[in-house]
Amino acid sequence: MPLPPVFHETAATRAAVRAFQSRGETVGFVPTMGALHEGHLSLVRMARSRNDRVFISIFVNPIQFCPGEDFQSYPRGLENDLAALSVLNVDGVFAPLDSTMYPDGKVLTYVIPERLDQNLCGLSRPGHFRGVCTVVAKLFHIVPADEAFLGRKDAQQAAIVRRMVQDLNYPIRVVVCPIVREADGLAMSSRNRYLGPEERAQAVGLFQSLRRAQELLAAGVRDSASIVTEMRRVLRSFPSIRIEYVSIVHPDTLEDLPHIGSKALVAVAARVGRTRLIDNLEADLETGRIDL
Ligand code: AMP
């Protein structure tokens, strides 16, 4: 299969997107940091199913990594990523250098979320969502697509980007897509490749804790503290897991929910060895849906 067209420069990327749109075609956009796996590819397929054209960006964004995080070691491999995309009929891959996104190495204008970054992952990753919002705000100018596709795997990120699009009047529809999992339930992640065999076996604990939450919700439990206690018990049965948080919040406002009335995001973050993993489920009790 032919490799997709690769763009490294911003003006050419924008021009290519605009050229499709000027012919009346819609463009779907999938922002990623590369090291593509089935989770990313599912977003590309969703974008493809709803749009005439699909662009993807591959950029390991330095400003969303906190000091001491894995920016240097984050997996990179454009050749492999392009090969994975070759069977998916992608119309453009925007793969800029750091110096293209941040020409003088400095950022003097950030997009900073309010409140929505004050819990969950925002607590242990100060500045992370500022980095995410800033790069996504830039990417949405460079790839002025009709729709953007994000994974619910990063539920806080999805909520923050949805709100940013609303607050800043971006003419783009954000589509949040289901979590793609390994056969044992572990949510796919580029960081899973850091896990050694023993850690990989234990990493399923996050999913198991969410399965327990699912059971409790289905059985009618509505008190968040009881669900969190049970989830922590499940997680503690995996000796390599160190819990960072187990939280139940509203999926849009991300505010803590002591009692689950209708919609809830049940989110967990933990370290397995040195690798930080996150996972979640979303429940809508009005429709009875519990999405793992
Ligand atoms: P990343 O490359 O990790 O920044 O992720 C790029 C996009 O892929 C984000 O919108 C993620 O939420 C999404 N994504 C990552 N892992 C998964 C997964 N297992 N299932 C669905 N979407 C995912």
Boltz pocket constraint, residues with backbone or C-beta under 6 A from the ligand:
constraints:
  - pocket:
      binder: B
      contacts: [[A, 31], [A, 32], [A, 33], [A, 34], [A, 38], [A, 39], [A, 40], [A, 42], [A, 43], [A, 149], [A, 150], [A, 151], [A, 152], [A, 153], [A, 154], [A, 177], [A, 178], [A, 179], [A, 180], [A, 181], [A, 187], [A, 188], [A, 189], [A, 190]]
      max_distance: 6.0
